[in-house]
């Protein structure tokens, strides 16, 4: 995977001289976006630790896609691509090579995507004078209307931004689309999360959004100082409901609604970052002897890992009780 976890993210300083986004804190929070991180013994190399985190993500992803393929969705081909994502790792000497699926429901690829987006966008957020975290909502909709609702929300957002520009208010920020599924209502809650530079600009956007979306008057539209920009980089939909269930048909609706659409959209001079994950990657294997090996992922409870023909584990991970409990909830 791209060498994101081991690289520094450029930072700037506030008026007191202290880093606004400390590099080590950023790298730590890259892992906090995904609840798969567990403490690792210091004896493990950084490359081995990275592969162990990937093994946890792969174990959970396998449980997810096996539930998704069981519903015979139009996305089944893509779901099966995720099942085979980094299923085999080829070792050539001290190098290991993987192939990824680049799908949004893949936790392996999302770890890479999230780290890439954070590395690309956090310097721009750091450079903001007064970053505000803005939530813009719409009334809940049934699954059949989710994709068209996303499209209409995007149109109304652009209209709001253009209307403000004509008033002399130029917005600078990043917009992210999200949706959550409501079990009691059996519908979806589409919304935008944005980080906007300036309190006045953020409040103006909120007011203009309500003008363009009058039915949203009774739904929460929020503007708060942005104290934790990492919040923006969480997944576009929560995989588990509040009751702790993974509902494959409902998640499939959300994934179909977002197929081919961007989750993040910058504006106001912020450079657009790719949401694509490179399909192949080579990394150093500095904890195993040099060899020519094929390692295949095997779901084996807490010892789920990549194994060679002799039954030797590659990452030597031992899944935590929390990870195993999450897999059990998904497969229930």
Secondary structure, DSSP 8 states (H G I E B T S, - for coil): --S-TTS-----B-TTS-BSS-HHHHHHHHHHTSTT-----TTS-HHHHHHHHHHHHHHHHHHHHHHHHTT--TTHHHHHHHHTTT-EEEEEETEEEEE----TT-HHHHHHHHHHHHHHHHHHHHT-SSEEEEEEE---B-GGGHHHHHHHHHHHHHHHHHHHHHTT----EEEEEEEEEETTTTEEEEEEEEEEE-HHHHHHHHHHHHHH-GGGTTS--EEEE-S-GGGGGS-SB-SS-TTS---HHHHHHHHHHTTT--SEEEESS---------SEEEEE--SS-SEEEEEEEE--GGG-EEE-TT--BSS-----HHHHHHHHHHH-
